Amino acid sequence: MGHALIVEDDADAARMMAQLVAGEGFSAATARSLDEARRQMALQQPDVVLLDLLLPDGNGMALLDDADLIGNSEVVLMTGHASLETSIQALRAGAADYLIKPVSARQLQGILSRVMKPSVLRDEVRSLHDDLRRSGRFGLLVGTSAPMVQVYEQIARVAGTSVTVFVTGESGTGKELVARTVHDLSRRRAKPFLAVNCGAISPQLIESEIFGHEKGSFTGAERQHPGFFERAHGGTLFLDEITEMPPELQVKLLRVLETGTFLRVGSTTPIETDVRVVAASNRDPAAAVAQGRMREDLLYRLNVFPIDLPPLRERLDDLPLLVDRFLQEMARKEGAAKRITPAAMERLAQYHWPGNVRELRNALQRAWVMTPGPEITAQWLPRNPEQVAAAAGREAGVACAPVPAPALARAPAPATATPPMLQIPVGTPLAAAEKQLILATLEHFGHHKERTAAALGVSLKTLYNRLRDYGG
C-alpha cells in the first residue's frame, strides 16, 4: 500500500482529499504548513506528495528545494487554475504533475494510478543510455549523431512530467517515434497511446473523430461514438500535423487543454478527460501563426516543451546505423538477408533525402525487392537531379562539372535550377488556388510525391489526401 502526504492549509479540503486517497488504497497523512510537512516527511517518506502552492509559512515550491527531504517521493502540485505558467513551473520545479482545485475524484484517481518512484524513471533512462552506447538506439529512435543525442536528452527530461510537448521537423524525420518514446518513458505507459493525423481526416469529420459524437447528432450518426480524447483517457494523444486542424476546431482543442473537459458533437454534457497531448508539425509554428494556419494562443499552450528533429541530411553520420536496422527488419520479414555494398552506401550518403528517414526506408525496401542477389548495389538507389543530369550529359558526350559530395549532402533538392512561376488571379478561391499549386508542384517534380510534399511543407499523407480529393 502506498503512502500519500497532503500538504493543504484548508482543513476541510485536506480531509476530503485524505478520504479520496484512502479510497484508492493509499494511507494518508495531512500537513497544513511547510514546517509540518517537513516533520511528517521525516517520520515517514511518502510515495506521493500532494502539495498546495499557497501555504501560511511560504510557497509550496520551497519544499522541492530540499532534495534530501523529497528523496524518492513523487510530487504533484495543486493549483487553482491551469495555465501555461503552471505547466512550466511544475516542469522546472521537478514536479511530476499538477492538479486543478477543487480536485475531482477522477483527477485524483488518474494521478494516483500513475504513481511511480522517480528512481524507477531514472533507472530506465540510464538503461536507455546504456543501450545507446551499445547499439546506437534510444527506445524507438536510432542514431548517435550530436543532434540526435540532444533530442534524447530532451525526451529523458520531459517524459516523466505531465507537460505538453510540441515536436517539429520535416516530414519523415520520426516525430511519431519521439511521441511514442515520450509515452513509453512516462507514468502513462500502461494507458493508451493514440495517434491522429489532423491532415488525414476530412474537415467535416475531424471534430467527431477527436471529440466523439452522440447518436443522431448528424446524418449518418447511427450510434454514439467515443472520440480520441475519450479513448486515450489516462494515456497520451499524439496530434500530428496540428497546423492542418481547422481554426474553429483549434478553439475547442484549446478549451480541452485549459479545462480538461470537452463536449461530444451533439451533446451539452461536459466530459472530463485526463490526457497528455503531444503535438507535431512539419511547419515552422511561428510561420503557421503568421499565415493564419494556427491560433497564437493554441501555439503558446502546446509549445510548453519544444523538441526539434533534425533532417536526415544533417545527421548523415547515422546513415550506417539506420541502413543496418532497416535491412535487419527486412531480413526478418522476408526470411533472407541482404547487405549493402560500399558504393551503394556512398550513393546514399550523397543523396539529398527530401523525405528523410521515411524515404530512406522506402528506398531500401525497393532496392531489396529489385536486387536478386545478396548484395544491394547502387543500381536501384535514388539519385539527386544534379547526378541524373550529369549522367545524361556523360552519355551524350557533354562535359559536366561534378558536384562535390558535401554540397550534395546539404543542398536543397530543386527539380531544376529555376522553378517555373505559377500565376493565380486575385480573387481565386483558396481551395482552387491550393489545388493549382499542388498539381503544378507535383508536375514540376516529375510526380515524385515525397519531393512534392517536402517542397510544399506538408506531410505525405496530406498530399495523398489532397490528390485523392482531386481525383488523382
C-alpha positions in Angstrom: 0.0 0.0 0.0 1.3 3.4 -0.9 1.5 6.4 1.4 0.4 9.9 0.5 1.1 13.2 2.2 -1.4 16.0 1.6 0.0 19.5 2.2 -3.1 21.7 2.3 -3.9 24.5 4.8 -7.7 24.2 4.3 -8.7 21.6 6.8 -11.9 20.6 5.0 -10.2 20.3 1.7 -7.4 18.2 3.3 -9.8 15.9 5.0 -11.8 15.4 1.8 -8.7 14.6 -0.2 -7.5 12.2 2.5 -10.8 10.3 2.1 -10.4 10.1 -1.7 -6.8 9.0 -1.3 -7.8 6.2 1.2 -10.4 5.1 -1.3 -7.6 4.4 -3.8 -5.8 2.2 -1.4 -3.2 4.7 0.0 -2.6 5.6 3.5 -2.8 9.3 4.0 -1.3 12.0 6.3 -2.0 15.7 6.2 0.0 18.8 6.9 -1.2 22.4 7.0 2.2 24.2 6.6 5.7 23.7 5.2 7.1 23.0 8.7 4.5 20.4 9.5 5.1 18.8 6.1 8.8 18.5 6.8 8.1 16.8 10.1 5.7 14.4 8.5 8.2 13.5 5.8 11.0 13.0 8.3 8.7 10.5 10.1 7.6 8.6 7.0 8.8 9.0 3.4 5.6 9.4 1.3 5.3 7.8 -2.1 3.4 10.9 -3.4 3.1 14.4 -2.0 0.0 16.4 -3.0 1.4 19.9 -2.5 -0.6 23.2 -2.3 1.3 26.2 -3.6 -0.1 28.8 -1.2 0.7 27.9 2.5 0.7 30.0 5.7 4.5 29.9 6.1 5.5 30.2 2.4 5.2 28.9 -1.2 4.9 25.1 -1.5 7.7 25.2 -4.1 10.2 25.7 -1.2 9.6 22.0 -0.3 11.0 21.0 -3.6 14.3 22.7 -2.9 15.2 20.1 -0.2 16.3 17.2 -2.4 17.3 15.1 0.7 13.8 15.5 2.2 11.9 14.9 -1.0 14.1 11.9 -1.7 12.2 9.3 -3.8 8.7 10.9 -3.4 6.7 11.9 -6.4 5.4 15.5 -6.1 2.1 16.7 -7.5 1.4 20.4 -7.3 -2.2 21.7 -6.5 -3.2 25.0 -8.1 -6.4 26.9 -8.5 -6.1 27.2 -12.3 -4.4 25.5 -15.2 -2.1 27.8 -17.3 1.0 27.7 -19.4 2.8 29.2 -16.4 1.7 26.4 -14.2 3.0 23.8 -16.6 6.4 25.5 -16.9 6.5 26.0 -13.1 5.8 22.3 -12.5 8.4 21.2 -15.0 11.2 23.5 -13.7 10.5 22.5 -10.1 10.7 18.8 -10.8 7.0 18.0 -10.1 5.6 15.1 -11.9 2.1 16.5 -12.4 -0.4 19.1 -11.1 -4.0 19.0 -10.0 -6.6 21.7 -10.6 -8.5 22.8 -7.5 -11.2 21.9 -6.4 -9.8 18.4 -7.0 -12.2 16.0 -8.5 -12.2 12.3 -7.7 -11.5 11.4 -11.3 -8.5 13.7 -11.4 -7.0 12.3 -8.3 -7.7 8.7 -9.4 -5.7 9.3 -12.5 -2.8 10.8 -10.6 -2.6 8.0 -8.0 -2.9 5.3 -10.7 0.3 6.6 -12.2 2.4 7.0 -9.0 5.9 5.8 -9.8 9.1 6.4 -7.8 11.4 8.9 -9.6 14.3 6.5 -9.1 12.5 4.0 -11.3 12.3 6.5 -14.2 15.9 7.5 -13.7 16.9 3.8 -13.9 15.0 3.4 -17.1 16.6 6.5 -18.7 20.0 5.2 -17.6 19.3 1.9 -19.2 18.3 3.6 -22.5 21.6 5.5 -22.5 23.4 2.2 -22.0 21.5 0.8 -25.0 22.5 3.9 -27.0 26.2 3.3 -26.3 25.9 -0.4 -27.2 23.6 -0.4 -30.2 23.0 3.2 -31.2 19.3 3.0 -30.3 17.4 5.1 -27.8 14.0 3.5 -27.4 12.4 3.5 -30.8 14.9 6.0 -32.2 18.2 5.2 -34.0 21.3 7.4 -34.2 24.3 8.6 -32.2 24.9 11.9 -34.0 25.1 15.0 -31.9 21.7 16.4 -33.0 20.0 13.1 -32.0 21.8 12.9 -28.7 20.4 16.3 -27.9 16.9 15.1 -28.8 17.3 12.1 -26.4 18.3 14.4 -23.6 15.2 16.4 -24.1 13.0 13.3 -24.2 14.6 12.0 -21.0 14.0 15.3 -19.2 10.3 15.8 -20.2 9.0 12.2 -20.3 8.5 11.9 -16.6 6.5 15.1 -16.3 2.9 15.9 -17.4 3.7 18.9 -19.6 2.6 19.2 -23.3 5.3 18.5 -25.9 5.5 20.1 -29.4 7.6 18.2 -31.9 8.7 19.9 -35.0 10.6 18.6 -38.0 10.4 17.9 -41.7 8.1 15.1 -42.9 9.7 11.7 -42.4 12.0 12.6 -39.6 10.3 10.4 -37.0 8.0 12.7 -35.0 5.6 10.0 -34.0 8.5 7.8 -32.8 9.5 10.7 -30.5 5.9 10.9 -29.2 5.9 7.1 -28.6 9.2 7.2 -26.8 7.9 10.0 -24.5 4.9 7.9 -23.7 6.9 4.7 -23.1 9.1 6.6 -20.6 6.2 8.3 -18.8 4.0 7.3 -16.0 1.1 6.9 -18.5 2.8 3.9 -20.3 0.2 1.4 -19.1 -2.6 3.5 -20.7 -3.4 4.0 -24.4 -1.2 5.8 -26.9 -3.3 7.1 -29.8 -2.1 8.9 -32.8 -4.2 11.0 -35.1 -3.1 12.8 -38.3 -5.0 16.1 -38.4 -4.3 16.5 -42.1 -5.6 13.0 -43.0 -9.1 13.4 -41.7 -11.8 15.2 -43.7 -12.6 18.6 -42.2 -16.2 17.5 -41.9 -15.4 14.5 -39.7 -12.4 15.7 -37.7 -14.4 17.1 -34.8 -16.4 13.9 -34.5 -13.2 11.8 -34.6 -11.4 13.8 -32.0 -14.2 14.6 -29.5 -16.8 11.9 -30.5 -20.5 12.3 -31.2 -23.9 11.4 -29.9 -26.3 9.2 -31.7 -28.4 11.2 -34.1 -26.2 14.3 -33.8 -25.9 14.5 -37.6 -26.9 12.5 -40.7 -25.3 9.0 -40.5 -24.6 9.1 -36.8 -26.4 5.9 -36.0 -24.7 5.3 -32.7 -22.7 7.1 -30.0 -19.1 7.3 -31.0 -16.2 8.0 -28.4 -13.5 10.2 -29.8 -9.8 10.1 -29.4 -9.8 12.2 -26.3 -12.2 9.8 -24.6 -10.4 6.6 -25.8 -7.0 8.0 -24.8 -8.1 8.7 -21.2 -5.2 8.3 -18.8 -2.7 8.0 -21.7 -1.2 10.1 -24.4 -2.8 11.6 -27.5 -0.4 12.4 -30.4 -1.9 15.1 -32.7 0.3 15.0 -35.8 0.2 17.9 -38.4 -1.6 20.1 -35.9 -1.4 23.1 -38.2 -3.8 21.2 -40.6 -6.5 21.3 -38.0 -9.4 23.7 -38.9 -9.2 27.0 -37.0 -12.7 26.6 -35.5 -11.6 23.2 -34.0 -8.4 24.7 -32.6 -10.6 26.8 -30.3 -12.2 23.7 -28.9 -8.8 22.0 -28.5 -7.6 25.0 -26.6 -10.6 24.6 -24.2 -9.8 21.0 -23.6 -6.1 21.8 -22.7 -7.2 24.6 -20.4 -10.2 22.9 -18.6 -9.7 19.2 -19.0 -13.2 18.8 -20.3 -14.8 18.5 -23.8 -18.2 18.0 -25.4 -19.2 15.3 -27.8 -20.8 16.6 -31.0 -24.5 16.9 -30.3 -24.1 16.9 -26.5 -24.3 19.5 -23.8 -22.8 17.4 -21.1 -19.1 18.1 -20.4 -16.8 15.0 -20.1 -13.6 15.1 -18.1 -10.5 13.8 -19.7 -7.0 13.1 -18.4 -4.9 13.0 -21.5 -1.3 14.2 -22.1 -1.1 15.8 -25.5 2.0 15.6 -27.8 1.5 17.7 -30.9 3.7 17.8 -34.0 4.0 19.8 -37.2 6.3 19.8 -40.3 5.8 23.6 -40.5 7.5 26.3 -38.6 4.9 27.0 -35.9 5.6 30.8 -35.8 5.2 30.9 -39.6 2.0 28.9 -39.3 0.6 31.5 -36.9 1.7 34.3 -39.3 -0.1 32.6 -42.2 -3.3 32.1 -40.2 -3.0 28.3 -40.1 -2.7 28.2 -36.3 -4.0 30.2 -33.4 -1.4 32.0 -31.5 -2.9 31.2 -28.1 -3.0 27.5 -29.0 0.6 27.5 -30.0 1.5 29.0 -26.6 -0.5 26.3 -24.9 1.1 23.5 -26.9 4.6 24.7 -27.1 5.5 24.2 -23.4 8.4 21.9 -24.2 9.5 22.1 -27.9 11.6 19.3 -29.5 13.0 19.9 -33.0 14.0 16.9 -35.0 16.9 17.3 -37.4 16.5 16.3 -41.1 18.5 13.2 -42.3 20.8 15.4 -44.3 22.0 17.0 -41.1 22.7 13.6 -39.4 24.4 11.6 -42.1 26.7 10.0 -39.5 23.6 8.0 -38.5 23.1 6.6 -42.0 25.0 3.3 -41.5 23.0 2.6 -38.3 19.7 3.3 -40.0 20.5 1.2 -43.0 21.6 -1.7 -40.8 18.4 -1.5 -38.8 16.1 -1.4 -41.9 17.9 -4.2 -43.6 17.6 -6.3 -40.4 13.9 -5.7 -40.3 13.5 -6.7 -44.0 15.5 -9.8 -43.4 13.2 -10.8 -40.5 10.1 -10.2 -42.6 11.3 -11.7 -45.9 13.4 -14.6 -44.5 16.5 -13.7 -46.4 19.4 -11.4 -45.5 21.0 -8.9 -47.9 23.9 -6.5 -47.4 24.7 -3.2 -48.9 27.9 -2.5 -50.9 30.3 0.4 -50.1 29.5 2.0 -53.4 25.8 1.8 -52.6 26.4 3.4 -49.2 28.3 6.2 -50.9 25.3 6.8 -53.1 23.0 7.0 -50.1 25.4 9.5 -48.4 25.3 11.8 -51.5 21.5 11.9 -51.8 19.5 14.9 -50.5 16.8 12.8 -48.7 13.9 15.3 -49.0 11.7 12.6 -47.5 14.2 11.9 -44.7 14.2 8.6 -42.8 10.9 7.5 -44.2 12.2 7.9 -47.7 15.4 6.0 -46.8 13.3 3.1 -45.6 11.2 3.1 -48.8 14.3 3.4 -51.0 16.0 0.4 -49.3 12.8 -1.6 -49.5 12.6 -1.0 -53.3 16.3 -1.8 -53.7 15.9 -5.0 -51.6 13.0 -6.2 -53.9 14.8 -5.3 -57.1 18.1 -7.0 -56.1 18.2 -10.7 -57.0 21.4 -11.5 -55.1 22.6 -11.0 -51.6 24.3 -7.6 -52.3 22.4 -4.3 -52.8 24.3 -2.2 -55.3 23.7 1.5 -56.3 21.7 0.5 -59.3 18.3 0.8 -57.7 19.0 3.6 -55.2 17.8 7.2 -55.7 20.0 9.9 -57.3 19.8 13.7 -57.0 18.6 15.6 -60.1 22.2 17.0 -60.5 23.5 13.5 -60.6 20.9 12.4 -63.1 21.7 15.4 -65.3 25.5 14.7 -65.1 25.0 11.1 -66.0 22.8 12.1 -69.0 25.5 14.6 -70.1 28.2 11.9 -69.9 26.1 9.6 -72.0 25.6 12.3 -74.6 29.3 13.2 -74.5 28.8 16.5 -72.8 31.3 17.5 -70.1 29.6 18.2 -66.8 31.3 19.6 -63.7 30.9 17.2 -60.8 29.1 18.5 -57.7 31.2 17.9 -54.5 29.7 15.3 -52.2 29.4 17.6 -49.1 27.3 20.1 -51.2 25.1 17.2 -52.3 24.6 16.2 -48.7 23.4 19.6 -47.6 21.8 21.4 -50.6 18.1 21.6 -51.1 16.5 19.4 -53.7 15.2 21.5 -56.6 13.9 19.7 -59.7 15.5 22.4 -61.9 17.8 25.3 -61.4 14.9 27.8 -61.9 11.4 26.6 -60.9 8.6 27.8 -63.1 6.3 30.5 -61.9 2.6 29.9 -61.2 0.2 32.9 -61.7 -3.1 32.8 -59.8 -5.6 35.7 -60.4 -6.6 37.8 -57.4 -9.9 36.6 -56.0 -9.3 32.9 -56.8 -11.0 30.8 -54.1 -8.4 29.5 -51.7 -9.3 25.8 -52.4 -8.8 26.3 -56.1 -5.5 28.2 -55.6 -4.3 25.4 -53.4 -5.2 22.8 -56.0 -3.4 24.6 -58.7 -0.3 25.0 -56.6 -0.2 21.3 -55.5 -0.8 20.0 -59.1 1.8 22.4 -60.6 4.4 21.4 -57.9 3.7 17.7 -58.5 4.2 18.2 -62.2 7.4 20.2 -61.6 8.9 17.3 -59.5 8.0 14.7 -62.1 5.1 13.3 -60.0 7.6 12.4 -57.2 5.2 12.7 -54.3 7.7 12.8 -51.4 9.7 15.6 -53.1 6.4 17.4 -53.7 5.3 17.1 -50.1 8.7 18.3 -48.9 8.6 21.3 -51.2 5.1 22.3 -50.1 5.9 21.8 -46.5 3.0 19.2 -45.9 3.0 15.6 -44.8 3.0 12.8 -47.4 -0.4 11.7 -46.0 -1.8 15.2 -46.5 -0.6 15.3 -50.1 -2.1 11.9 -50.8 -5.4 13.1 -49.3 -5.5 16.2 -51.5 -4.7 14.2 -54.6 -7.4 11.8 -53.8 -9.9 14.7 -53.4 -8.8 15.9 -56.8 -9.4 12.5 -58.3 -5.7 11.8 -58.9 
